[in-house]
Amino acid sequence: EAGVAQSPRYKIIEKRQSVAFWCNPISGHATLYWYQQILGQGPKLLIQFQNNGVVDDSQLPKDRFSAERLKGVDSTLKIQPAKLEDSAVYLCASSSRVTSGNNEQFFGPGTRLTVL
Amino acid sequence: SQKIEQNSEALNIQEGKTATLTCNYTNYSPAYLQWYRQDPGRGPVFLLLIRENEKEKRKERLKVTFDTTLKQSLFHITASQPADSATYLCALDMDNAGNMLTFGGGTRLMVKP
């Protein structure tokens, strides 16, 4: 079974520029999450999708961050404009309550964003 | 809001010893608590889940305890190996369905040969 795919793996941009990250979850997983992980901290949930609908985006800075999952599969996370404090690893995860009795989340390798 | 505390200082132990990591939380007790392992440059990987009515859970060399009175979970690795060196994250299941995880900051474990 293929894991969660993310691209790009690394991105360096100047502040005030825009950037987009892509995620392809495990096939059949209805729930998709985007997390922000700042160096030395645990992952912080930004947004959760159930199929193509948003379940929770309470911690998403909506003035600059946006995310979509149009067909209920792939997802993109965008930052526009970026700030220095957005430098972090952006993790995508997926889960399936149907196939997993442990409710665990499966994470991708992440995209490391550096804002200069 | 829920606060989760893990020892931010790295834990250094000798190979073969038992490593014990602590996860403390405030406010209400979740129905589930999960532990993940994260290696540098990789996403977290699920290890174990323990429910509030389970005092202890084991998987191979791993053991997790959950004390809802103390609001604490302990994560043990017995007969530790250098390959166990990683950061270990605890996560509280806030909606009792694995959908809304709140992670602690993680503890880095270093096992020396």
Interface residues (C-beta under 8 A of the other chain):
Chain A: V4 T31 G40 Q41 G42 P43 K44 L45 Q48 V55 D56 L91 A93 S95 R97 S100 N102 N103 E104 Q105 F106 F107 G108 P109 G110
Chain B: I4 Q6 S8 Y32 Q34 G41 R42 G43 P44 V45 F46 L49 L89 A91 D93 A97 G98 N99 M100 L101 T102 F103 G104 G105 G106
